[in-house]
Amino acid sequence: MKHDPAVLRTRAAVRVALRDLPPGASVFAAVSGGADSMALAAALAHAAPKLKLSGAAAVVDHGLQAGSDRQAAVAADQCRALGLDPVVVRRVSVGRRGGPEAAARSARYRALDRLDAQAVLLGHTLDDQAETVMLGLARGSGARSLAGMATVSGRYRRPFLGLRRADTVAACAALGLEPWLDPHNNDPRFRRSAVRLDLMPALESVLGAGAVTALGRSAELLRDDADALDEWADKAWPDVCAADGLDVTALAGLPAAVRRRVLRRAAVLAGSPAGALSGRQLTAMERLVTDWRGQGPVALPGGLVAERRCDRLTVR
């Protein structure tokens, strides 16, 4: 079934994602055992020899369910049978910070960050992208969060962001692969699973089958906007910074979207965890600039406070 349309789509997507790498470059597929990552591993195994790359796989076992080690071993065996080499299994320890989904993601990336590779492929699909956008909307997030996942982020690459989840399932079936059906993906107690099971089908039922594609396109457009605003904030940063804090007059002269980015950077550089900063906290910081009435410090994650004194704003 090597000429199955879904197989061809996955192979083409991986080939395009890797065509800029030099011969001999080491490329790992991040594998969980599910359909998306198994289809990714198969596509890499096909593309790597043609591009003269070294194709490998890293199977991540989160250890969150009984028998996860056995599932990881099955996934690893399938990757080896595809011809990927080396195939490594990484058992990670998942904490609790940020909730179970965020904690598992952090643990996974810590393991992948340690791989000796020029590129690491992730199996996120267009469906995952649409779900990310909807979760961002529910949080009241800005353009950067609504932009979803980037196709390329450092050495991480997501070849399947233009493919539907149905493509990876069909590719696995055509190739005789046996993906793991993670029960957590069907557990509505997890927010993303609830979005996947309930919200997205309802959205497509009301707006049509193109709703997921439209959300992905919106994410691409918002990413361009967010990149432009980030660049503007980068250029504004030296003019805003003073030896004793941020210049409130210079901050007030910036467009709101750029000003909030500068304030966010100041908080993160001072030690506030980036993932913990909320829009409400940034809005409160901004009021110290645009609606100053003598209000007291704004509490920030990491035990920090943002405070205005005369024409200076400090984070300490």
Helices and strands as residue ranges (DSSP letters): H 5-18, E 26-31, H 35-50, E 54-61, H 68-82, E 87-91, H 100-113, E 119-121, H 126-139, H 143-146, E 152-153, E 156-157, G 159-162, H 165-175, G 183-186, H 191-194, I 195-199, H 200-207, H 211-240, E 241-242, E 245-247, H 248-252, H 256-270, G 274-276, H 279-290, E 298-300, E 304-309, E 312-315
